[in-house]
């Protein structure tokens, strides 16, 4: 028996964007804690970046933690 080597064309790999403008924003906010029925201060960290294809900013909440006194 003989082995036959086949040729498979490689699929193009999409390139990463040349430059992405991203930053982190931290906000301290007073929010209502439904479980404890009390207001508390929380630190919210957002990732904000520019989407060039859509011409808009996107914003995701990345971290949410209680501020220690």
Sine and cosine of phi, psi and omega as CSV:
sin_phi,cos_phi,sin_psi,cos_psi,sin_omega,cos_omega
0.00,0.00,0.56,-0.83,0.03,-1.00
-0.88,-0.47,0.53,-0.85,0.02,-1.00
-1.00,-0.05,0.69,-0.72,0.00,-1.00
-0.92,-0.38,0.82,-0.57,0.02,-1.00
-1.00,0.00,0.78,-0.63,0.02,-1.00
-0.98,-0.21,0.32,-0.95,0.02,-1.00
-0.93,-0.37,0.86,-0.51,0.02,-1.00
-0.93,-0.38,0.81,-0.59,0.00,-1.00
-0.95,0.31,0.73,-0.68,0.00,-1.00
-0.97,0.24,0.67,-0.74,0.05,-1.00
-0.98,0.21,0.60,-0.80,0.02,-1.00
-0.92,0.39,0.66,-0.75,0.02,-1.00
-0.99,-0.14,0.82,-0.57,0.01,-1.00
-0.91,0.42,0.66,-0.75,-0.02,-1.00
-0.99,0.14,0.45,-0.89,0.10,-1.00
-0.95,0.32,0.45,-0.89,0.06,-1.00
-0.86,0.51,0.54,-0.84,-0.05,-1.00
-0.86,0.50,-0.70,0.71,0.01,-1.00
-0.51,-0.86,0.70,-0.72,0.04,-1.00
-0.85,-0.53,0.81,-0.58,0.04,-1.00
-1.00,0.01,0.94,-0.35,-0.01,-1.00
-0.75,-0.67,0.52,-0.86,0.04,-1.00
-0.47,-0.88,0.25,-0.97,0.02,-1.00
-0.93,-0.37,0.69,-0.73,0.03,-1.00
-0.83,-0.56,0.72,-0.70,0.02,-1.00
-0.90,-0.43,0.74,-0.67,0.03,-1.00
-0.75,-0.66,0.67,-0.74,0.14,-0.99
-0.97,-0.22,0.83,-0.56,-0.04,-1.00
-0.73,-0.68,0.51,-0.86,0.12,-0.99
-1.00,-0.01,0.83,-0.56,-0.04,-1.00
-0.79,-0.61,0.30,-0.96,0.02,-1.00
-1.00,-0.04,0.81,-0.59,0.06,-1.00
-1.00,-0.10,0.95,-0.31,-0.07,-1.00
-0.92,0.39,-0.55,0.83,-0.02,-1.00
-0.93,0.36,-0.63,0.78,-0.03,-1.00
-0.99,-0.13,-0.09,1.00,-0.04,-1.00
0.78,0.62,0.78,0.63,-0.02,-1.00
-0.45,-0.89,0.41,-0.91,0.11,-0.99
-0.99,0.14,0.56,-0.83,0.05,-1.00
-0.52,-0.85,0.42,-0.91,0.02,-1.00
-1.00,0.00,0.74,-0.67,-0.02,-1.00
-0.83,-0.55,0.56,-0.83,0.11,-0.99
-0.98,-0.19,0.87,-0.49,-0.02,-1.00
-0.93,-0.36,0.80,-0.60,0.01,-1.00
-0.91,-0.41,0.84,-0.54,-0.02,-1.00
-0.93,-0.37,0.60,-0.80,0.19,-0.98
-0.99,-0.17,0.84,-0.54,-0.01,-1.00
-0.87,-0.49,0.76,-0.65,0.02,-1.00
-0.57,-0.82,0.40,-0.92,-0.03,-1.00
-1.00,-0.01,0.77,-0.64,0.09,-1.00
-0.98,-0.22,0.98,-0.18,-0.10,-0.99
-0.90,0.43,-0.61,0.79,-0.04,-1.00
-0.88,0.47,-0.54,0.84,-0.03,-1.00
-0.98,-0.19,-0.24,0.97,-0.01,-1.00
0.93,0.37,0.56,0.83,-0.02,-1.00
-0.66,-0.75,0.27,-0.96,0.12,-0.99
-1.00,-0.05,0.55,-0.83,0.14,-0.99
-0.89,-0.46,0.49,-0.87,-0.07,-1.00
-0.61,-0.80,0.82,-0.58,0.00,-1.00
-0.84,-0.54,0.68,-0.73,0.11,-0.99
-0.97,0.23,0.89,-0.46,-0.07,-1.00
-0.98,-0.20,-0.47,0.89,-0.06,-1.00
-0.51,-0.86,0.61,-0.79,0.00,-1.00
-0.57,-0.82,0.94,-0.35,-0.01,-1.00
-0.63,-0.78,0.42,-0.91,-0.01,-1.00
-0.97,0.25,0.72,-0.70,0.02,-1.00
-0.98,0.22,0.80,-0.60,0.02,-1.00
-0.99,0.13,0.71,-0.71,-0.01,-1.00
-0.96,0.29,0.00,0.00,0.00,0.00
